[in-house]
């Protein structure tokens, strides 16, 4: 599963882990992304989105119809 939120565009952050001896190794911080299924009443069907926790809050606040309209205006296929 991709670690990019379809709603907010959040991506993994990259950096270094620093051990006690100060040895640095590469690591990444993934967003809390989940696959969620939403029902679109206007189209009478379900859609599955990869969203972060922040994206889920955005959908709860604005509504799935408004979020899908924004995604389509951005050119994303749903």
Secondary structure, 3 states (H helix, E strand, C coil): CCCCCCCCCCCCEEEEEECCCCCEEEEEECCCEEEEEEEECCCCEEEEEEEEHHHHHHHHHHCHHHHHHHHHHCCCCC
